[in-house]
């Protein structure tokens, strides 16, 4: 189950990934991907590595057309959002 924190985090993360050209998602699918990733983090990934879970969620989401970053780049984006 997703939480308000996970929804907000996912929204910020996806906005940044899209702005930096690190993921390809059709504009009509942005909200669907946000819900998918936040639910994934709140259920499947509970207690696991945030970065690995984010990567797995993006790769398994049917609406994500392509992911153009590795775990190191994803880590940089997450750390930048925390700053």
ROTORLO-31391 format. One record per atom (N, C-alpha, C): residue in one letter; z, x, y. Coordinates in steps of 0.05 Angstrom, whole numbers, padded with zeros to 5 digits, always signed. Layout:
ROTORLO-31391
AZXY/...
END
This chain:
ROTORLO-31391
X+00000+00017-00023/X+00000+00000+00000/X+00000+00018+00025/X-00016+00010+00044/X-00018+00025+00068/X+00005+00018+00087/X+00011+00035+00106/X+00031+00031+00126/X+00019+00033+00154/X+00032+00024+00175/X+00021+00027+00202/X+00016+00057+00208/X+00034+00074+00199/X+00030+00103+00204/X+00004+00113+00191/X+00000+00106+00165/X-00024+00115+00151/X-00049+00103+00164/X-00048+00079+00173/X-00072+00067+00186/X-00078+00082+00212/X-00058+00087+00228/X-00062+00102+00253/X-00072+00130+00248/X-00060+00143+00228/X-00068+00171+00222/X-00097+00171+00212/X-00104+00152+00194/X-00131+00151+00184/X-00151+00145+00206/X-00144+00127+00223/X-00162+00120+00246/X-00168+00145+00263/X-00147+00159+00270/X-00150+00184+00286/X-00166+00205+00271/X-00160+00208+00246/X-00174+00228+00230/X-00204+00222+00227/X-00210+00197+00221/X-00238+00190+00218/X-00253+00192+00244/X-00241+00184+00266/X-00254+00187+00292/X-00260+00216+00297/X-00242+00234+00291/X-00246+00263+00296/X-00268+00274+00277/X-00267+00266+00251/X-00287+00275+00232/X-00315+00266+00240/X-00317+00241+00249/X-00342+00231+00258/X-00352+00245+00283/X-00334+00249+00303/X-00341+00262+00328/X-00351+00291+00323/X-00339+00304+00303/X-00346+00332+00297/X-00369+00334+00277/X-00380+00311+00268/X-00402+00311+00250/X-00395+00320+00222/X-00370+00316+00214/X-00360+00326+00188/X-00362+00305+00166/X-00368+00280+00173/X-00373+00259+00153/X-00395+00242+00164/X-00409+00230+00145/X-00430+00210+00152/X-00422+00183+00141/X-00418+00164+00160/X-00410+00137+00153/X-00426+00119+00172/X-00438+00098+00160/X-00453+00078+00177/X-00433+00065+00196/X-00441+00061+00221/X-00423+00049+00241/X-00410+00023+00231/X-00425+00007+00216/X-00414-00018+00207/X-00393-00015+00185/X-00391+00009+00174/X-00372+00014+00153/X-00346+00029+00161/X-00344+00036+00187/X-00321+00052+00196/X-00294+00039+00189/X-00291+00013+00195/X-00266+00000+00189/X-00260-00002+00159/X-00281-00006+00144/X-00278-00008+00114/X-00268+00019+00103/X-00279+00041+00114/X-00271+00068+00105/X-00242+00073+00113/X-00235+00065+00137/X-00207+00069+00147/X-00188+00055+00128/X-00194+00030+00121/X-00176+00015+00103/X-00175+00028+00075/X-00198+00036+00065/X-00199+00049+00039/X-00182+00075+00038/X-00186+00092+00058/X-00172+00118+00058/X-00142+00114+00062/X-00134+00096+00080/X-00105+00092+00084/X-00093+00079+00059/X-00106+00061+00046/X-00096+00049+00021/X-00094+00070-00001/X-00114+00088-00002/X-00114+00109-00022/X-00090+00127-00018/X-00085+00135+00007/X-00063+00152+00013/X-00036+00139+00007/X-00035+00113+00011/X-00010+00098+00006/X-00005+00090-00022/X-00025+00092-00039/X-00021+00084-00067/X-00027+00107-00087/X-00052+00114-00089/X-00061+00134-00108/X-00049+00161-00103/X-00047+00169-00077/X-00039+00196-00070/X-00010+00200-00064/X+00007+00180-00069/X+00035+00182-00062/X+00048+00206-00075/X+00059+00224-00058/X+00073+00247-00069/X+00055+00271-00074/X+00029+00268-00071/X+00010+00290-00075/X+00004+00305-00050/X-00013+00324-00052/X-00022+00340-00029/X-00039+00323-00010/X-00031+00323+00015/X-00046+00307+00035/X-00075+00315+00036/X-00080+00341+00038/X-00108+00350+00041/X-00125+00344+00016/X-00115+00349-00007/X-00130+00343-00031/X-00134+00313-00034/X-00114+00297-00026/X-00116+00268-00027/X-00136+00258-00007/X-00137+00269+00017/X-00157+00261+00037/X-00185+00267+00027/X-00188+00291+00016/X-00214+00299+00005/X-00223+00280-00017/X-00205+00274-00035/X-00211+00256-00058/X-00217+00228-00048/X-00202+00218-00028/X-00207+00192-00018/X-00235+00190-00004/X-00241+00210+00012/X-00268+00210+00025/X-00290+00211+00005/X-00287+00228-00015/X-00308+00231-00035/X-00311+00207-00053/X-00289+00192-00058/X-00291+00169-00076/X-00298+00143-00061/X-00297+00143-00035/X-00302+00118-00019/X-00332+00113-00020/X-00340+00089-00029/X-00369+00083-00031/X-00383+00083-00004/X-00369+00076+00017/X-00382+00075+00044/X-00385+00102+00058/X-00373+00122+00047/X-00376+00149+00059/X-00402+00161+00047/X-00421+00165+00064/X-00448+00174+00055/X-00448+00204+00048/X-00433+00220+00064/X-00432+00248+00059/X-00408+00261+00072/X-00397+00281+00060/X-00374+00296+00072/X-00385+00325+00076/X-00382+00335+00101/X-00393+00361+00108/X-00371+00382+00113/X-00348+00378+00102/X-00327+00398+00106/X-00312+00403+00080/X-00301+00427+00079/X-00285+00435+00056/X-00255+00431+00063/X-00238+00438+00044/X-00209+00434+00049/X-00199+00451+00072/X-00209+00475+00076/X-00200+00491+00099/X-00207+00478+00125/X-00231+00468+00128/X-00238+00454+00153/X-00222+00428+00156/X-00218+00414+00135/X-00202+00389+00136/X-00174+00396+00145/X-00163+00418+00135/X-00136+00427+00143/X-00135+00432+00173/X-00156+00445+00184/X-00157+00451+00213/X-00156+00425+00229/X-00172+00405+00220/X-00173+00380+00234/X-00146+00366+00234/X-00133+00365+00210/X-00107+00352+00208/X-00086+00367+00225/X-00086+00393+00224/X-00067+00408+00240/X-00072+00404+00270/X-00097+00401+00278/X-00103+00396+00306/X-00093+00369+00315/X-00095+00349+00297/X-00085+00322+00303/X-00055+00322+00306/X-00041+00340+00292/X-00012+00341+00293/X-00003+00354+00319/X-00020+00372+00330/X-00012+00387+00354/X-00012+00371+00378/
END
